Amino acid sequence: MDEKALHDEQRLMRMMRKTLTSIVRDTATRDGNPSPLTEATVLGIKDCLMVISSRETELAQLTGRTLDERPRFTDETPTSHSVKISSIPKKTH
């Protein structure tokens, strides 16, 4: 598979995972009401998420990405910093 196809598939997996988790979140029970989803549907969603997760792992290995990516918090100390180009003095020849 070429790089573009791998990235397209990664994007597709991400979209499917986000959509499924949004459905679960939107249909979550509130105030003790019964779930609108049947047990079979819940199991089907879990199975789909497992397949998506497995494929995302395979794709990450194929593209050389690491699986230890984590969200960063705004108050977390950054591991790198950026420098504005305008702050670099111009050389005079």
N, CA, C and O of each residue as an XYZ file, in Angstrom:
372
protein
N       0.836     -1.182      0.000
C       0.000      0.000      0.000
C       0.882      1.247      0.000
O       1.907      1.283      0.680
N       0.494      2.247     -0.746
C       1.285      3.462     -0.759
C       0.922      4.343      0.445
O      -0.076      4.104      1.125
N       1.745      5.359      0.691
C       1.588      6.228      1.858
C       0.230      6.928      1.874
O      -0.399      7.027      2.927
N      -0.226      7.411      0.725
C      -1.506      8.126      0.674
C      -2.645      7.203      1.070
O      -3.538      7.606      1.815
N      -2.624      5.981      0.585
C      -3.677      5.022      0.927
C      -3.657      4.704      2.420
O      -4.710      4.580      3.046
N      -2.462      4.574      2.989
C      -2.361      4.308      4.425
C      -2.910      5.470      5.238
O      -3.643      5.263      6.205
N      -2.558      6.698      4.849
C      -3.057      7.867      5.572
C      -4.567      8.024      5.405
O      -5.258      8.425      6.340
N      -5.069      7.712      4.232
C      -6.515      7.769      4.011
C      -7.235      6.750      4.892
O      -8.290      7.042      5.454
N      -6.659      5.553      5.008
C      -7.272      4.531      5.848
C      -7.197      4.922      7.320
O      -8.140      4.673      8.071
N      -6.090      5.532      7.742
C      -5.988      6.015      9.118
C      -7.068      7.046      9.399
O      -7.700      7.025     10.455
N      -7.273      7.939      8.458
C      -8.305      8.977      8.602
C      -9.688      8.342      8.702
O     -10.512      8.760      9.516
N      -9.938      7.337      7.876
C     -11.217      6.637      7.894
C     -11.446      5.944      9.239
O     -12.541      6.017      9.797
N     -10.418      5.274      9.758
C     -10.530      4.593     11.055
C     -10.831      5.591     12.164
O     -11.667      5.335     13.031
N     -10.140      6.739     12.132
C     -10.360      7.773     13.134
C     -11.800      8.289     13.079
O     -12.440      8.482     14.112
N     -12.301      8.512     11.853
C     -13.669      9.015     11.679
C     -14.691      8.002     12.198
O     -15.648      8.374     12.877
N     -14.488      6.726     11.878
C     -15.431      5.691     12.335
C     -15.409      5.575     13.857
O     -16.459      5.446     14.486
N     -14.211      5.622     14.453
C     -14.105      5.528     15.910
C     -14.805      6.708     16.574
O     -15.551      6.528     17.537
N     -14.568      7.911     16.065
C     -15.200      9.099     16.641
C     -16.713      9.061     16.491
O     -17.440      9.452     17.403
N     -17.188      8.592     15.342
C     -18.642      8.508     15.125
C     -19.282      7.507     16.069
O     -20.314      7.794     16.676
N     -18.675      6.330     16.198
C     -19.232      5.314     17.104
C     -19.231      5.792     18.551
O     -20.211      5.592     19.268
N     -18.144      6.419     18.988
C     -18.107      6.886     20.374
C     -19.079      8.044     20.591
O     -19.608      8.200     21.692
N     -19.320      8.851     19.574
C     -20.326      9.917     19.690
C     -21.726      9.333     19.825
O     -22.541      9.839     20.596
N     -22.005      8.272     19.077
C     -23.313      7.607     19.184
C     -23.506      7.066     20.594
O     -24.574      7.226     21.186
N     -22.477      6.428     21.128
C     -22.568      5.891     22.490
C     -22.781      7.018     23.489
O     -23.621      6.902     24.381
N     -22.037      8.096     23.352
C     -22.173      9.227     24.266
C     -23.565      9.856     24.166
O     -24.162     10.199     25.186
N     -24.083     10.009     22.948
C     -25.394     10.633     22.754
C     -26.542      9.766     23.255
O     -27.597     10.285     23.621
N     -26.347      8.455     23.276
C     -27.423      7.561     23.706
C     -27.206      7.039     25.126
O     -27.921      6.142     25.573
N     -26.227      7.594     25.833
C     -25.955      7.153     27.204
C     -27.172      7.431     28.084
O     -27.867      8.433     27.918
N     -27.407      6.525     29.013
C     -28.571      6.675     29.885
C     -28.365      7.817     30.853
O     -27.253      8.076     31.314
N     -29.452      8.492     31.151
C     -29.434      9.608     32.090
C     -30.600      9.436     33.054
O     -31.676      8.979     32.670
N     -30.377      9.801     34.283
C     -31.412      9.783     35.313
C     -32.058      8.418     35.484
O     -33.254      8.331     35.761
N     -31.287      7.356     35.323
C     -31.804      6.010     35.548
C     -32.710      5.469     34.460
O     -33.328      4.421     34.643
N     -32.806      6.158     33.330
C     -33.634      5.670     32.229
C     -32.943      4.487     31.545
O     -31.714      4.423     31.528
N     -33.707      3.558     30.987
C     -33.096      2.423     30.299
C     -32.424      2.865     28.998
O     -32.831      3.844     28.372
N     -31.403      2.132     28.612
C     -30.674      2.454     27.393
C     -31.544      2.205     26.169
O     -32.263      1.207     26.111
N     -31.484      3.110     25.185
C     -32.247      2.885     23.964
C     -31.607      1.821     23.069
O     -32.222      1.363     22.106
N     -30.374      1.433     23.390
C     -29.669      0.436     22.586
C     -29.879     -0.957     23.177
O     -29.896     -1.134     24.395
N     -30.035     -1.928     22.303
C     -30.161     -3.304     22.773
C     -28.780     -3.834     23.151
O     -27.758     -3.272     22.755
N     -28.762     -4.907     23.911
C     -27.495     -5.519     24.318
C     -26.690     -5.960     23.086
O     -25.465     -5.842     23.065
N     -27.378     -6.458     22.080
C     -26.707     -6.889     20.852
C     -26.049     -5.701     20.150
O     -24.947     -5.826     19.615
N     -26.718     -4.557     20.153
C     -26.150     -3.364     19.534
C     -24.922     -2.888     20.293
O     -23.919     -2.508     19.689
N     -25.004     -2.909     21.616
C     -23.859     -2.507     22.439
C     -22.669     -3.426     22.169
O     -21.542     -2.954     22.019
N     -22.915     -4.729     22.107
C     -21.837     -5.674     21.814
C     -21.279     -5.459     20.406
O     -20.072     -5.572     20.194
N     -22.147     -5.152     19.451
C     -21.701     -4.870     18.090
C     -20.810     -3.640     18.030
O     -19.806     -3.634     17.319
N     -21.171     -2.597     18.773
C     -20.362     -1.380     18.826
C     -19.002     -1.687     19.450
O     -17.972     -1.227     18.958
N     -19.003     -2.464     20.531
C     -17.738     -2.840     21.177
C     -16.853     -3.624     20.216
O     -15.649     -3.380     20.134
N     -17.450     -4.565     19.490
C     -16.685     -5.359     18.519
C     -16.105     -4.467     17.425
O     -14.945     -4.627     17.044
N     -16.901     -3.534     16.921
C     -16.423     -2.615     15.879
C     -15.262     -1.771     16.395
O     -14.277     -1.569     15.684
N     -15.371     -1.278     17.626
C     -14.303     -0.469     18.192
C     -13.028     -1.288     18.385
O     -11.927     -0.757     18.238
N     -13.162     -2.565     18.712
C     -11.992     -3.436     18.854
C     -11.306     -3.635     17.498
O     -10.079     -3.587     17.408
N     -12.098     -3.859     16.448
C     -11.544     -4.034     15.103
C     -10.850     -2.749     14.649
O      -9.757     -2.797     14.084
N     -11.479     -1.614     14.896
C     -10.900     -0.323     14.526
C      -9.581     -0.115     15.267
O      -8.587      0.302     14.673
N      -9.579     -0.407     16.558
C      -8.366     -0.249     17.357
C      -7.233     -1.133     16.844
O      -6.087     -0.693     16.751
N      -7.556     -2.368     16.516
C      -6.546     -3.283     15.990
C      -5.976     -2.779     14.669
O      -4.764     -2.814     14.457
N      -6.842     -2.317     13.795
C      -6.385     -1.824     12.500
C      -5.570     -0.539     12.659
O      -4.583     -0.344     11.950
N      -5.972      0.334     13.579
C      -5.202      1.547     13.826
C      -3.788      1.204     14.308
O      -2.822      1.870     13.936
N      -3.674      0.166     15.136
C      -2.365     -0.290     15.600
C      -1.526     -0.792     14.429
O      -0.347     -0.457     14.318
N      -2.130     -1.591     13.561
C      -1.419     -2.094     12.381
C      -0.955     -0.951     11.479
O       0.181     -0.947     11.003
N      -1.835      0.007     11.251
C      -1.492      1.141     10.395
C      -0.381      1.982     11.011
O       0.497      2.468     10.297
N      -0.411      2.156     12.315
C       0.643      2.917     12.984
C       1.985      2.225     12.811
O       3.000      2.886     12.588
N       1.999      0.905     12.911
C       3.240      0.160     12.727
C       3.726      0.259     11.279
O       4.927      0.382     11.036
N       2.803      0.207     10.324
C       3.184      0.305      8.913
C       3.750      1.673      8.549
O       4.644      1.776      7.709
N       3.234      2.713      9.177
C       3.686      4.066      8.857
C       4.821      4.532      9.755
O       5.354      5.624      9.558
N       5.203      3.716     10.745
C       6.308      4.072     11.619
C       5.938      5.030     12.732
O       6.818      5.593     13.384
N       4.658      5.220     12.956
C       4.201      6.077     14.048
C       4.293      5.330     15.363
O       4.222      4.101     15.392
N       4.450      6.068     16.450
C       4.435      5.432     17.762
C       3.012      5.437     18.302
O       2.185      6.256     17.901
N       2.744      4.534     19.196
C       1.407      4.442     19.776
C       1.312      5.134     21.132
O       0.288      5.036     21.808
N       2.372      5.834     21.533
C       2.358      6.482     22.838
C       1.951      7.952     22.763
O       2.295      8.737     23.646
N       1.227      8.322     21.720
C       0.761      9.695     21.593
C      -0.287      9.963     22.655
O      -1.226      9.186     22.832
N      -0.116     11.061     23.353
C      -1.030     11.430     24.425
C      -1.422     12.887     24.272
O      -0.672     13.679     23.701
N      -2.591     13.245     24.778
C      -2.978     14.656     24.723
C      -2.058     15.487     25.624
O      -1.535     14.992     26.623
N      -1.878     16.708     25.266
C      -1.052     17.621     26.058
C      -1.959     18.634     26.746
O      -2.907     19.143     26.149
N      -1.657     18.913     27.996
C      -2.415     19.891     28.753
C      -1.756     21.254     28.615
O      -0.541     21.345     28.436
N      -2.554     22.314     28.697
C      -2.024     23.658     28.497
C      -1.047     24.061     29.590
O      -0.152     24.869     29.339
N      -1.194     23.518     30.799
C      -0.281     23.873     31.878
C       0.934     22.939     31.959
O       1.782     23.094     32.838
N       1.013     21.985     31.053
C       2.127     21.045     31.015
C       3.372     21.733     30.457
O       3.285     22.519     29.514
N       4.513     21.437     31.038
C       5.762     22.012     30.563
C       6.081     21.444     29.182
O       6.174     20.227     29.022
N       6.248     22.311     28.187
C       6.531     21.813     26.834
C       7.934     21.206     26.749
O       8.848     21.621     27.461
N       8.082     20.228     25.874
C       9.383     19.599     25.673
C      10.211     20.337     24.634
O      11.397     20.052     24.467
N       9.602     21.275     23.943
C      10.313     22.098     22.967
C       9.690     23.483     22.971
O       8.620     23.686     23.546
N      10.339     24.410     22.349
C       9.775     25.755     22.256
C      10.003     26.308     20.860
O      10.918     25.893     20.150
N       9.164     27.238     20.488
C       9.280     27.825     19.156
C       9.976     29.176     19.252
O       9.919     29.852     20.279
N      10.620     29.545     18.183
C      11.319     30.824     18.100
C      10.742     31.577     16.917
O      10.667     31.051     15.806
N      10.342     32.795     17.161
C       9.815     33.601     16.067
C      10.955     34.013     15.147
O      12.020     34.430     15.603
N      10.722     33.893     13.873
C      11.748     34.240     12.893
C      12.098     35.720     12.983
O      13.245     36.102     12.747
N      11.137     36.538     13.315
C      11.405     37.977     13.405
C      12.357     38.299     14.550
O      12.960     39.372     14.552
N      12.514     37.401     15.526
C      13.421     37.666     16.647
C      14.874     37.324     16.311
O      15.779     37.650     17.079
N      15.100     36.676     15.182
C      16.462     36.335     14.767
C      17.054     37.552     14.068
O      16.482     38.063     13.105
N      18.217     38.019     14.564
C      18.782     39.228     13.931
C      19.286     38.937     12.521
O      19.766     37.843     12.223
N      19.164     39.938     11.673
C      19.641     39.812     10.300
C      21.150     39.949     10.266
O      21.736     40.748     10.997
N      21.767     39.155      9.403
C      23.209     39.250      9.241
C      23.527     40.399      8.301
O      22.865     40.592      7.281
N      24.538     41.147      8.660
C      25.016     42.183      7.755
C      26.284     41.687      7.114
O      27.202     41.240      7.803
N      26.343     41.759      5.834
C      27.498     41.203      5.103
C      28.585     42.182      4.996
O      29.628     41.884      4.415
